Amino acid sequence: MGLSEKRVRKKRRWGKIFEYSSYERSLMVGDEYEKILKELEEDYSKRKTVVVTPQEIAAKRDIRVSAAKQLLEDLEEKKILKKAVSNRRLKVYVKAWWVGFF
C-alpha cells in the first residue's frame, strides 16, 4: 500500500504556537491497484456493514480519495456494490442486494 509522509507545519498566533499536520498520500499504480481491488472485493462480499464511502476507504487503506472513488466505481461495475445516494460532494455505496431497502 501507499506510504505516507506526515508533514508538520508550525504557525505562531497570538503568542502561541499551533501545529498543523497533514499526510501526503501516495498514488497507486498497476499491481498495487489490482491487489487493493481484490482485497476490497473479498472484504465487501463478506462484510456485515453495508454503507461504504470513498473517504472511509482512503482513511483505512492510506490512499488518495480519488483513487478510492475509482476503486468503488470498479466494484460497482462488477456489481458487488451499488450507488445508493449520490450528490456533488458525497457518494454512498451499499451492497448490491441492499438497494431495495433504500
N, C-alpha and C positions, 0 to 999 in steps of 0.2 A: 504494500500500500504506500501511498504517498507520504513522504517525510515532511514534516512541517517545521518551520523555524519560528520561534517566538520572538517578536520584536517588542522591546520595552522602550517607551518614549516618556521622558520626564518633562513636566511643564510646571513652571512656578507661577502661582497665582495667589495674590493677597498674602504673601509671606509664607505660604505652604507649598510643598512640592507634591504634585499629583503624578502618579504613574499610570500610564495608559499602555495596555498590552494588546497586541493583535497577532494573529497567526498568519503566516504566509503559506497557504496550502499549495500543494504541488499538482501538476497536471497528470492525467493518466494517458498512457499510450499502449496500444496493441495488446500484448499478453496480459498486462495488469488489468485492463478494461474487461477482457474476457473472463479473467479469474473472478473479479468482483461481481460481474453479471451472473456467473454460475452460482456463487455463494448466495447472492440475493434471491435468485430463483429457487434454490433449495430452502432457504430460510423462510421466505414468504409463502411457500406452498405448505409448510408445516406449522407456521406461526399462528398462535391464537389471536393475537392482536390484529385488528383489521385495518386501522387507519394508518396511512403512510404519507409522509410529506418529503419533498426533496431536502428540506433543512434538517430533518431528522437523520436521513442517510448521510448527509455531508458531515454532520457532527460526529456520528458514530464511526464512519469509515475514514475520516480525516481527508476528505476530498473537497473540491470546489462544488458549489451549489449547481452550477451549470452542468457539471459532469453528472451529478446526481439526477438532475432533470432528464438528461439524455438516457441514463440507465432506466429510469422509471418509464420513459416512453418506449424503450425496447421491451420492457416487461409487459407493457400494455399491448404491444404488437403481438407478443407471444400468448396473450390472453390469460396471463396469470393475475395481473392487476387491471383495474378499470378506473377511469377518472370519475369520481363521484361529484366533486364540487370544483369548479374552476372559475377563477376570476383573474384580474390583471396581475395581482401580486402573489396569489397562493393557489396551488393546485393540490387537491387532496385525492389520494388514490385509496381504493379499497380492494379486497379480494374480488375476483370476478363474479363469484356466486353470491356476494353480498349486495349487489347493485339494486336488486328488487326491494330491499328494505328501506332505501332512502327515498 
